[in-house]
Amino acid sequence: MSAAPGSIPWLLRHELKLAWYGAAVNKGGKRRPGARTVIVGALGLLLLHLLAFFALRELGPGMDEPALAIPATFTIVACATFMLSSALSGCVLALFERGDLDLLLSSPLPSRTVFAVRLLGIAASTAIPYLYLGGPFANVALVLGHPGWLGLYVMVGIVAMLMACAGMLLTLGLVRVLGARRTRVVAQVTAAVAGALLFVLSQLSSLAHHGSDGAREALGRLLGPHLANPDSALWLPGRALLGAPASLLGAALLAGLAFALTLGRTHRFFVHGLQQAASTNRVRARPAGALRFRFRRSLFDTVVVKEWRLIVRDPHLIAQVLLQLIYLLPLLILVLRNDTAGPALGTGLTMLCCSLTGSLAWIVLSAEDAPDLLLSAPAPWRTLQLAKLAAATMPALLVVALPLLWLTVHTPLAGLLVAFTVSAGVLSTGLIVLWTGRPAPRSDFKMRGKGNLLCTMLELVNSICWAGLSWVLVGLDGQNTAWMLPLGALALAGGLGVLLFAWLQRRRPL
């Protein structure tokens, strides 16, 4: 029986259908998922069930042990962090980018219904990927005689609802404090950072084992009685995931209360936030005074500054680039602790700088908005290419300049070797994109790897070669010279060979 038009189930069905079609458009540019997408999804689900069977079979009869609530709780916290990132992105999409709320709010539908459906849609789209990945484990556990694991389905929905409410409250709170224009940028950057926050915190906690003994002892006295006790209230989420009725009921009541409070307290401000968002596209007034032209820079400097300004003005690109910079934080801690500087440090810095340069080079070189205008400009083409290459490579080198200087002062040889591999990897990555990149719109930033497989593979092999060379050079000692020197020579030859192959495949301007 179909839902009545205008009801929450009716509107929610269309909301989920739009989300499903939107995912298909992002993946393949089609209006709806094709047979290939459905087949690949079904095969992936089958493989996940096989993986779950072999993983859970090792647990045997201990699948219902209370001690499993501890790792289950950590898993829920980890997933909640990434769910918050997805919820923030969904809230930004719902408030600023969909462009259909003004039509919905001008219809006979109550604003409370529109807000409730939009919030439910964000929670559902946030939960679906985790249901896809975690559902096979609950299904296999049911077959093995452990029906309590079906609580996983309920807990995923509960956590998704809580994170959707948190994301909506945070977004609307930012609108109240910062205004709609700044909120769009801040929320997108926050969504990118939230996805990597768990990784950074885990790495920082593992790197802090040489910290204050007094702080560690105080933390141990505070959490010691709870860490080894599965019945502690600290592990209630894990027990709910494993099907404990009381814990599951409490979590469901908490999610329902959060949804009711968010809906009751913020749906009016949701409409106000929409009105602010609709007014963010107003045109700025012309500055007072006569129009002035300032050409104080050379052509090279002008192109470099222009490219940097275009990146800074695009919040989507800033969020994606910041996501890569977040992963530099644990490596920077390693640099400051000079006793742990080693091959892994040079390898990580080299690969991250190559990845950052590849993203910026794609933005600057391949996603040029006016390539025909540059080709027809009365300016040397070589100068324009060098300026755009410099604009793509300099930010990564500036990011690691101070850490490399610190490393060079404390361990001169290791610092110089890492600086060499980082510089070579960054320059090689920029040249590969310059020679083999294909023109593409900036909106395809997330899908850039599928648009040019040759360039993507060359970038990957290039970063691996220079990172491997860094690992060999920094870790080189008298005992391992016999086998590390040929390995280093092979990595160097691979990096230079990839660069030569990219030059042979270069695209010449018309």
PEGIRA-V863745 format. One record per residue. N is the residue number from 1. SS is DSSP state (H for helix, E for strand, C for the rest). PHI is phi in whole degrees, 0 to 359 (NA if undefined). NEAR is the number of other C-alpha atoms within 12 Angstrom. Layout:
n-><N:N>
ss-><SS:SS>
phi-><PHI:PHI>
near-><NEAR:NEAR>
This chain:
n-><1:2:3:4:5:6:7:8:9:10:11:12:13:14:15:16:17:18:19:20:21:22:23:24:25:26:27:28:29:30:31:32:33:34:35:36:37:38:39:40:41:42:43:44:45:46:47:48:49:50:51:52:53:54:55:56:57:58:59:60:61:62:63:64:65:66:67:68:69:70:71:72:73:74:75:76:77:78:79:80:81:82:83:84:85:86:87:88:89:90:91:92:93:94:95:96:97:98:99:100:101:102:103:104:105:106:107:108:109:110:111:112:113:114:115:116:117:118:119:120:121:122:123:124:125:126:127:128:129:130:131:132:133:134:135:136:137:138:139:140:141:142:143:144:145:146:147:148:149:150:151:152:153:154:155:156:157:158:159:160:161:162:163:164:165:166:167:168:169:170:171:172:173:174:175:176:177:178:179:180:181:182:183:184:185:186:187:188:189:190:191:192:193:194:195:196:197:198:199:200:201:202:203:204:205:206:207:208:209:210:211:212:213:214:215:216:217:218:219:220:221:222:223:224:225:226:227:228:229:230:231:232:233:234:235:236:237:238:239:240:241:242:243:244:245:246:247:248:249:250:251:252:253:254:255:256:257:258:259:260:261:262:263:264:265:266:267:268:269:270:271:272:273:274:275:276:277:278:279:280:281:282:283:284:285:286:287:288:289:290:291:292:293:294:295:296:297:298:299:300:301:302:303:304:305:306:307:308:309:310:311:312:313:314:315:316:317:318:319:320:321:322:323:324:325:326:327:328:329:330:331:332:333:334:335:336:337:338:339:340:341:342:343:344:345:346:347:348:349:350:351:352:353:354:355:356:357:358:359:360:361:362:363:364:365:366:367:368:369:370:371:372:373:374:375:376:377:378:379:380:381:382:383:384:385:386:387:388:389:390:391:392:393:394:395:396:397:398:399:400:401:402:403:404:405:406:407:408:409:410:411:412:413:414:415:416:417:418:419:420:421:422:423:424:425:426:427:428:429:430:431:432:433:434:435:436:437:438:439:440:441:442:443:444:445:446:447:448:449:450:451:452:453:454:455:456:457:458:459:460:461:462:463:464:465:466:467:468:469:470:471:472:473:474:475:476:477:478:479:480:481:482:483:484:485:486:487:488:489:490:491:492:493:494:495:496:497:498:499:500:501:502:503:504:505:506:507:508:509:510>
ss-><C:C:C:C:C:C:C:H:H:H:H:H:H:H:H:H:H:H:H:H:H:H:H:H:H:H:H:H:C:C:C:C:C:C:H:H:H:H:H:H:H:H:H:H:H:H:H:H:H:H:H:H:H:H:H:H:H:C:C:H:H:H:H:H:C:C:C:H:H:H:H:H:H:H:H:H:H:H:H:H:H:H:H:H:H:H:H:H:H:H:H:H:H:H:H:H:H:C:C:C:H:H:H:H:H:C:C:C:C:C:H:H:H:H:H:H:H:H:H:H:H:H:H:H:H:H:H:H:H:H:H:H:H:H:H:H:H:H:H:H:H:H:H:C:C:C:H:H:H:H:H:H:H:H:H:H:H:H:H:H:H:H:H:H:H:H:H:H:H:H:H:H:H:H:H:H:H:H:C:H:H:H:H:H:H:H:H:H:H:H:H:H:H:H:H:H:H:H:H:H:H:H:H:H:H:H:H:H:H:H:C:C:H:H:H:H:H:H:H:H:H:H:H:H:H:H:H:C:C:C:C:C:H:H:H:H:H:H:H:H:H:C:C:C:H:H:H:H:H:H:H:H:H:H:H:H:H:H:H:H:H:H:H:H:H:H:H:H:H:H:H:H:H:H:H:H:H:H:C:C:C:C:C:C:C:C:C:C:C:C:C:C:C:C:C:C:C:C:H:H:H:H:H:H:H:H:H:H:H:H:H:H:C:C:H:H:H:H:H:H:H:H:H:H:H:H:C:C:H:H:H:H:H:H:H:H:C:H:H:H:C:C:H:H:H:H:H:H:H:H:H:H:H:H:H:H:H:H:H:H:H:H:H:H:H:H:C:C:C:C:H:H:H:H:H:H:C:C:C:C:H:H:H:H:H:H:H:H:H:H:H:H:H:H:H:H:H:H:H:C:H:H:H:H:H:H:H:H:H:H:C:H:H:H:H:H:H:H:H:H:H:H:H:H:H:H:H:H:H:H:H:H:H:H:H:H:C:C:C:C:C:H:H:H:C:C:C:H:H:H:H:C:H:H:H:H:H:H:H:H:H:H:H:H:H:H:H:H:H:H:H:H:H:H:C:C:C:C:C:C:H:H:H:H:H:H:H:H:H:H:H:H:H:H:H:H:H:H:H:H:H:H:H:H:C:C:C:C:C:C>
phi-><NA:283:285:291:301:91:279:296:299:297:289:293:298:291:297:292:295:295:296:293:293:297:297:292:296:295:272:222:76:261:283:214:298:270:296:297:297:294:294:298:296:292:295:297:294:294:296:295:294:295:298:296:296:290:288:281:295:291:287:64:288:277:291:256:291:299:296:291:295:290:295:296:294:298:296:296:296:297:295:298:296:288:295:297:298:294:294:297:297:294:293:296:296:290:269:245:246:293:73:246:290:295:291:295:286:273:275:291:291:295:296:296:294:298:292:297:293:295:291:295:295:296:296:293:294:286:278:303:300:282:293:294:278:265:304:303:293:293:294:294:297:296:295:280:94:230:292:299:292:296:299:300:299:292:292:298:296:295:295:298:295:298:289:295:297:297:295:292:297:295:295:292:295:294:298:293:274:258:92:292:296:285:298:301:289:297:294:294:294:297:298:292:288:297:294:260:296:297:299:295:296:295:289:294:292:286:275:266:287:263:284:292:294:295:295:294:293:295:295:294:293:286:257:306:296:262:296:261:249:296:274:292:295:295:253:301:300:294:293:293:297:276:99:295:300:294:296:294:294:296:294:294:296:295:294:297:295:297:295:295:293:296:291:284:266:237:292:289:290:300:294:296:296:296:296:293:296:292:263:281:264:291:275:289:289:293:297:291:97:285:289:238:249:236:241:258:257:285:298:299:295:297:294:298:295:298:294:295:295:297:290:296:280:252:294:297:292:299:298:292:290:298:299:284:292:301:286:281:300:300:291:293:296:296:295:293:264:295:284:253:295:198:301:298:296:297:296:295:297:295:292:292:293:295:295:297:294:299:294:294:295:296:295:281:265:279:263:296:284:225:295:296:294:292:294:268:286:281:220:299:297:296:295:296:296:295:294:292:295:295:297:275:264:294:302:296:292:291:297:262:297:294:301:292:295:299:294:292:294:274:228:304:295:296:297:293:293:294:299:294:291:296:296:295:295:295:295:296:297:298:293:298:293:297:274:245:290:246:299:202:288:293:293:267:300:291:256:295:294:279:285:214:294:299:297:297:293:295:298:296:296:298:295:295:295:289:293:296:296:297:298:290:293:288:271:289:214:294:283:254:299:300:253:279:296:299:294:295:297:295:295:296:297:295:297:291:295:297:295:295:296:296:293:292:265:296:258:265:292:292>
near-><5:11:13:12:14:21:20:26:22:20:28:29:23:22:31:26:20:24:30:26:22:22:22:21:19:21:23:19:15:17:17:21:24:19:12:15:20:15:13:14:18:16:14:17:23:21:18:25:27:19:21:26:23:18:18:28:21:14:17:16:13:17:28:26:23:26:23:28:34:29:24:33:30:23:26:33:28:25:35:35:34:33:42:43:39:40:45:45:41:39:44:43:31:37:40:35:21:23:17:20:30:26:15:24:24:13:14:14:22:20:29:26:29:37:39:35:34:44:45:42:37:42:43:35:39:39:37:26:24:32:29:25:25:33:31:31:38:36:31:29:35:25:19:24:19:26:23:32:38:31:36:40:32:34:46:45:38:41:47:46:42:38:45:46:46:34:43:47:33:32:46:39:27:28:34:22:15:19:25:30:29:25:33:39:30:31:41:40:32:36:38:35:32:33:32:33:31:28:25:27:21:18:22:23:16:15:22:18:16:15:14:11:12:12:14:17:14:12:15:15:13:12:16:15:15:19:22:19:18:23:23:22:22:25:30:35:41:39:40:38:46:40:35:29:23:18:29:31:22:23:31:28:20:22:29:22:19:28:35:22:19:32:30:20:22:30:30:22:26:40:29:24:37:38:23:26:32:23:17:21:13:10:8:9:6:8:9:8:6:7:8:8:7:8:10:9:13:15:23:24:21:21:30:29:23:23:33:28:17:23:30:20:15:23:28:32:32:32:33:31:35:33:30:33:33:30:31:34:30:32:35:33:25:29:36:24:23:23:15:22:33:30:29:26:43:47:36:35:50:44:41:41:49:47:42:42:45:47:46:43:51:48:43:44:42:38:31:31:18:17:22:13:13:22:19:14:14:11:17:15:23:17:22:32:32:26:31:37:38:35:38:44:43:31:31:41:32:22:27:36:25:18:35:38:25:25:34:25:17:20:24:18:23:35:33:25:34:47:38:29:45:47:35:33:50:47:39:45:53:48:42:48:49:43:33:37:38:34:29:25:21:28:21:26:30:21:21:31:24:18:24:23:17:24:38:30:25:38:45:31:32:44:45:36:37:49:42:40:42:44:35:35:37:33:29:25:17:11:10:16:17:14:16:23:24:18:24:29:23:20:29:31:21:28:35:28:22:34:36:20:25:30:24:15:21:20:19:16:17:9>
